[in-house]
Amino acid sequence: MSPQYPLILSLETATRCSSVALTRGTLMDGEVLACLSFSSSITHSRRLIGIVDTLFHETETGWSDIEGVAVGLGPGSFTGLRIGMATAKGFAAAAQKKLLGVSTLDALASMCLTGGTVCAVLDARKKQVYTAFYDSGDDGSLLRRDKIQVLSPQQLVGKIDEPVVMVGDGVLTYGDFWKEQLGDRVKFAPYQLHAPSAAAVGLLCGRLLCENKYLDLATAAPVYVRASDAELSLADKKQSKDFRG
């Protein structure tokens, strides 16, 4: 590993799992100095700062050692994504660090370098999943085929006509259904890979840092993909008002 790579603090809060990591370098030639992940009903806002302090203490590092703050952009839990983005922005602004971000699905897929097709799936609730397909690049990385979508489990089945490896917490909810529908065309990643990891976010953002591809502190926002319940309710009220004239 080349020693010139700077250190990145990364956060991932798209699901119930709060994950924080310190990484250096890229997916292909980087290292994970530390990663802490916790899954429980405790909100991310009550947990993140304490995890970061623990990480700094255990690795004997601090803000002066960090070059960038990375965050998983989603999709995922709307509340979790907002907390993650707000925390990352606060850290970056206060410590005057670069802000970086990658899709949570991209980070999930990056942990499954199978040489074949990977399908990342996150439970979107409402009997839907957030999903995207990935192919192996010439350098061993994974390249997303198309935009992220929100689909029903059955709709996703209709898009799979080749062997795939599925990864993400959608497998925990709909894995039995997909296995029944797809048979030998689907395999599932190991259980421990289904939770998004801040380490994967940090290593993917290592490449962005090298390429000077930063997020703007003022305009950076999570990738929700689907409208929130509040937005849908507001749209319904407006449509009803317009209908009544």
C-alpha angles and dihedrals in degrees: 000000000000110000096216094078113114126229122261129199109209134191130197119187105150093117137025087285116094108206129181126176145175112217138170126202131357139307091268101046109008138105138224111230093184141342129187123187129180129182119195143106092277110113121249091238091063093048114036102075092048092050091050091051090050092049093051092047096048094046094040091234134123144182092291088064095052123093099180145010115223129195136187106245098203152188099221139083108006092216093046092049093050091050092048094049094045091049093047091048091049092051093046094047096045095046094035094237133148116268117224135176144181135181115276088226091054089053092049093050092047090068091062107064094168100148088241138071118310124199114198114204129184122184106251094183119228087082092293138109134210107232147171136174125232135196128199115261125218090259093054095260126121122253122202112235100208144342122311114266138194111223142161115255089251093051089053090053088057091058096054116086098145137051112287139177112223122209131177139064090288085078090061090055103036105017095109091051093049092047090051092048100039104030113181092002091078134058126175127228117240114286094249092062097058095084115077112250129214087212091065090046091052095049092048090048090050088075092047090052091053089050093047092240102151133165120244110247092217099049107026112123138169121265103245098170091190127057116254122249089252092053092047091049091050091049091050091051092049092048091049091049092049090049092053090047 
